[in-house]
């Protein structure tokens, strides 16, 4: 499955860092291996890495994830569309926190 099948990847703005571009055709597996970096595309990589993990966690019935898949997608799409590195980083940090709560805290 490609990122563009799940998230709205803005054209152009996610390729400002040649070493860290984000493309709609990148797979979800590719996104889980993003390294992050400078510029909007670097932060988008960090956000999308956390977002893909969050979607997978939220879609797993055995995990009582704090957000729904729909909420995650909506928030990520809004952050990406904002072209605001700080907004993207804030959401990335929130998703990272939820992703790392651990089994005991999800229940």
C-alpha positions as CSV (number, residue, x, y, z in Angstrom):
1,X,0.0,0.0,0.0
2,X,1.3,3.5,-0.8
3,X,1.3,6.6,1.4
4,X,-1.0,8.4,-1.1
5,X,-3.6,5.6,-0.5
6,X,-3.8,6.6,3.2
7,X,-2.6,10.2,3.5
8,X,-2.8,13.4,1.5
9,X,0.8,14.1,0.5
10,X,1.0,17.7,-0.8
11,X,2.7,18.0,-4.2
12,X,6.1,19.6,-4.3
13,X,6.5,20.7,-0.6
14,X,7.6,17.3,0.6
15,X,10.6,17.1,-1.8
16,X,12.4,20.3,-0.6
17,X,15.3,18.1,0.8
18,X,16.8,16.1,-2.0
19,X,18.1,13.5,0.5
20,X,14.8,13.1,2.3
21,X,12.0,13.4,-0.3
22,X,8.5,12.1,0.4
23,X,6.5,10.7,-2.5
24,X,2.8,9.6,-2.7
25,X,4.1,6.4,-4.2
26,X,6.3,5.5,-1.2
27,X,5.0,2.4,0.5
28,X,4.0,2.2,4.1
29,X,7.0,0.0,4.8
30,X,9.2,2.6,3.3
31,X,7.7,5.2,5.6
32,X,8.4,3.0,8.6
33,X,12.1,3.3,7.6
34,X,12.2,7.0,7.0
35,X,15.1,8.8,8.8
36,X,13.7,12.3,9.1
37,X,16.0,15.3,8.6
38,X,16.0,19.0,7.6
39,X,13.3,21.0,5.9
40,X,9.6,20.1,5.5
41,X,10.3,16.8,3.8
42,X,12.6,15.7,6.6
43,X,9.9,16.6,9.2
44,X,7.3,15.0,7.1
45,X,9.3,11.8,7.1
46,X,9.5,11.8,10.9
47,X,5.7,12.5,11.1
48,X,4.8,9.9,8.6
49,X,7.0,7.2,10.3
50,X,5.1,7.8,13.5
51,X,1.8,8.1,11.7
52,X,2.1,4.7,9.9
53,X,3.0,3.1,13.2
54,X,0.0,4.8,14.8
55,X,-2.4,3.7,12.1
56,X,-1.2,0.1,12.5
57,X,-1.6,0.3,16.3
58,X,-5.1,1.8,16.1
59,X,-6.2,-0.7,13.5
60,X,-5.3,-3.6,15.8
61,X,-8.3,-4.7,17.8
62,X,-6.2,-6.0,20.7
63,X,-4.8,-2.5,21.3
64,X,-6.9,0.2,22.9
65,X,-5.1,3.0,21.1
66,X,-6.0,6.5,22.2
67,X,-6.9,7.7,18.7
68,X,-8.9,6.1,15.9
69,X,-7.5,5.5,12.5
70,X,-9.7,8.2,11.1
71,X,-8.5,10.7,13.7
72,X,-4.9,9.9,13.0
73,X,-5.3,10.3,9.2
74,X,-7.2,13.6,9.6
75,X,-4.6,15.1,12.0
76,X,-1.7,14.0,9.8
77,X,-3.3,15.4,6.6
78,X,-4.0,18.7,8.4
79,X,-0.4,18.9,9.7
80,X,1.1,18.1,6.2
81,X,-1.2,20.6,4.5
82,X,-0.1,23.3,7.0
83,X,3.5,23.3,5.7
84,X,4.4,24.2,9.2
85,X,7.4,22.2,10.6
86,X,6.4,23.0,14.2
87,X,2.9,21.7,13.8
88,X,4.2,18.5,12.1
89,X,6.7,18.0,14.9
90,X,4.1,18.5,17.6
91,X,1.9,15.9,16.1
92,X,4.9,13.5,15.5
93,X,5.8,13.9,19.2
94,X,2.2,13.1,20.3
95,X,2.0,10.0,18.1
96,X,5.4,8.8,19.2
97,X,4.2,9.2,22.8
98,X,1.1,7.1,22.1
99,X,3.1,4.5,20.1
100,X,5.4,4.0,23.0
101,X,2.9,3.8,25.8
102,X,3.2,0.1,26.0
103,X,0.8,-2.7,26.4
104,X,-0.2,-2.0,30.0
105,X,-1.0,1.6,29.4
106,X,-3.2,1.0,26.3
107,X,-5.7,-0.9,28.4
